[in-house]
Amino acid sequence: MTAWSYSSIKTFDQCPKKYYHLKVLKDVKDEGSDATVYGNEAHKAAEEFIKLGVPLPAKFSYLQKILNSLNAIRGEKHCELELGIAVTDKGYVPCAFSDTGRWWRGIADLLIINGESAFLVDYKTSKNAKYADTKHLDVLAGAVFTHYPQLKKLKSALAFVVSNEFVRKEHTADMARSYLATFTNELERLAGAEETGVWNAKSSPLCAYCPVTKCEHHRRR
């Protein structure tokens, strides 16, 4: 069973050929864009502010209001929490992020636990919430319930920190298994590609940013 993450399954959905070169052959490396680097820096700044009280760098001062409101929420705070899920004959079970037997892994940017309730935040540094994908929150929620079985309910949000927008969802522990099955269709298609060895390329505007330069659809920006 292929281990996966939200980013890897989205890569496959975007273009199976890109996935093949990045994740299977590993003959191409995605160095990331300026936006990716900026996003990573913003996540680090948020983590250090919440976890250690480190003042925000000037270029991330716009995060202050949002982070202050999150910091004020009562509960045990976990920043950049690494989670893993394995599948056994007992079903979904928690495992380490780096466990070689993992089925899925992901990172919760901020998890706040207060008794039987929790609040989960995933920071987004894109311009606005126009293309928000809350399916990521569903999988994370399922993983959180699996790792913290005392939890009964969870509120989650995609925090678009640039536009100050929150896309919210609510989750309950009794639905944990279904949350982890959110990407079943995509995983079945991935399994089919692995079985047949067919990794068809998809043409899209994103081809101009793809690191697989030998693809027939690649074009210069």
Number of C-alpha atoms within 10 A of each C-alpha: 9 11 15 16 16 17 11 14 18 15 17 23 17 17 20 21 21 25 23 23 17 19 16 12 9 11 10 16 11 13 9 11 10 9 11 13 12 12 16 13 14 21 20 15 19 27 20 15 19 19 15 9 11 12 14 19 14 8 8 15 11 15 18 15 12 15 16 12 9 16 16 9 13 12 15 11 19 17 20 17 14 14 21 25 26 19 15 10 6 6 9 18 16 20 21 14 19 11 13 10 17 21 21 23 23 20 18 20 19 23 23 21 19 14 11 13 15 24 21 24 22 22 19 22 19 16 13 16 19 7 8 15 11 15 15 19 24 23 23 25 30 26 27 24 24 22 16 15 10 12 18 15 17 22 18 23 18 21 21 20 23 16 14 16 16 19 15 14 16 14 19 16 20 12 14 20 17 13 22 21 13 15 17 11 10 14 18 11 14 19 14 13 17 14 9 8 10 13 18 12 18 17 14 11 11 14 22 15 15 18 17 21 15 9 15 11 16 18 14 8 8
